Amino acid sequence: MHGKPLAYLDSAASSQKPRRVLDSMREFYETSYANVHRGVYDLAARATAGYEGAREKLCAFVNAESTREVIFTRSATEALNLVAYAWGLDNLGPGDVAVVTELEHHSNFVPWQFIAKRTGAEFAVIPFDEAGELQLDALDEIATRGRVKVVGANVVSNSLGTVNPVETLAAWAHERDAIMVVDASQAAPHRPLDVQALGADFVAFTGHKMCGPSGIGVLWGRRELLERMSPFNLGGEMIRSVSIERTTWNELPHKFEAGTPPIAEAYGLGVAVDYLTEIGLEAIERHEHEMTAYALERIAEVPGVTIVGPPLERRGGLVSFTVEGVHPHDVAQVLDWEGVAVRAGHHCTEPAMRRLGIQATTRASFYLYTVPEEIDRLVDGLHRVREVFA
Ligand SMILES: Cc1ncc(COP(=O)(O)O)c(C=O)c1O
């Protein structure tokens, strides 16, 4: 990059891919590709086995009870929209409250805001404090606004890095007979994820952030809820029978997988899951924790830099910061000249930025392949930013 080696510090936006995932997808296309669930010929059976085999891997990866609870979507965004539309339209109405955190990515914020408005329900947010940590004492007041029906929270905030108390929120939701919708997009790639232990009702995450391809996401949902829900997308595959008078729905998970799914992408995600599992999610989490500790220490050395977000103990593998007098886009531009790739902007969390009284931050984010030298280069780059804008 500009004659320098790349320091890729933007894995929270999307991860790089191991060769094994790339090779396996190519091989799948070359030897086992056809449409799934339809053909009687051997090649179609192979493709179906590859696709359904990936579902089994994902089922084990998140400790789901059954593969019927694991739905392949195109992204976390689609998974969260699926819940907001298919559950929300039938279950929310006047007098109900849909609650999300003020730290949510837009993909678990805007769908609930929109469906609440459409159904006449109230939309409420759980605020956070200066350190980016949720203010749970606000819950009592939120509960006075009506019947709380759904609570949405991410496990790790993509813009501030906060690790949120999802289990506590799930317990609070269930005390009110509400459902808990968890966005695990910044958790599934980085730490062990057990959907049963979380106490959630729905958990969404996305393939491209966890060494898999783009175009594939996952929704895990509690079977009894999925069974009762209306479908989201309508068309081929998701039906049992169709007539002019009446259409009935296929069994889970197919009821929620209308049309030709992302076949090779699901297969590739299954291989990414093997890769992450073999390395070990605990080891990945430990490594990122070390990188984050090092980054917090080193970035704080740069004059004029303010780090936002929680202390190390309650932080995932990323550091968001501002540089006094320099717009985050300019910071990222100068870092790019040095071959350091970081993200600048509101990170799809405009309400969180607004609460902090800033428009944007620069964010460095880490993954299993991050090495300390890349953080050193980030810090050298930040000194360069200060020289350029002195
Ligand atoms: C916390 C969080 N939720 C959801 C998403 C959306 O993921 P996708 O764009 O793959 O749907 C992201 C991606 O940036 C994210 O960081």
The ligand as a MOL file (V3000), in Angstrom:
LIG
                    3D

  0  0  0     0  0            999 V3000
M  V30 BEGIN CTAB
M  V30 COUNTS 16 16 0 0 0
M  V30 BEGIN ATOM
M  V30 1 C -22.4510 -4.8550 15.5450 0
M  V30 2 C -22.7940 -5.0470 14.0990 0
M  V30 3 N -24.0310 -5.4520 13.7820 0
M  V30 4 C -24.3960 -5.6530 12.4990 0
M  V30 5 C -23.5260 -5.4250 11.4670 0
M  V30 6 C -24.0140 -5.6180 10.0740 0
M  V30 7 O -23.3880 -6.6680 9.4330 0
M  V30 8 P -23.7000 -6.9140 7.8910 0
M  V30 9 O -23.3230 -5.6170 7.2010 0
M  V30 10 O -22.8310 -8.0240 7.4870 0
M  V30 11 O -25.1310 -7.1990 7.7750 0
M  V30 12 C -22.2330 -4.9750 11.7440 0
M  V30 13 C -21.2970 -4.6800 10.6350 0
M  V30 14 O -20.6180 -3.6810 10.6300 0
M  V30 15 C -21.8550 -4.7920 13.0940 0
M  V30 16 O -20.6370 -4.3690 13.4200 0
M  V30 END ATOM
M  V30 BEGIN BOND
M  V30 1 1 1 2
M  V30 2 1 2 3
M  V30 3 2 2 15
M  V30 4 2 3 4
M  V30 5 1 4 5
M  V30 6 1 5 6
M  V30 7 2 5 12
M  V30 8 1 6 7
M  V30 9 1 7 8
M  V30 10 2 8 9
M  V30 11 1 8 10
M  V30 12 1 8 11
M  V30 13 1 12 13
M  V30 14 1 12 15
M  V30 15 2 13 14
M  V30 16 1 15 16
M  V30 END BOND
M  V30 END CTAB
M  END
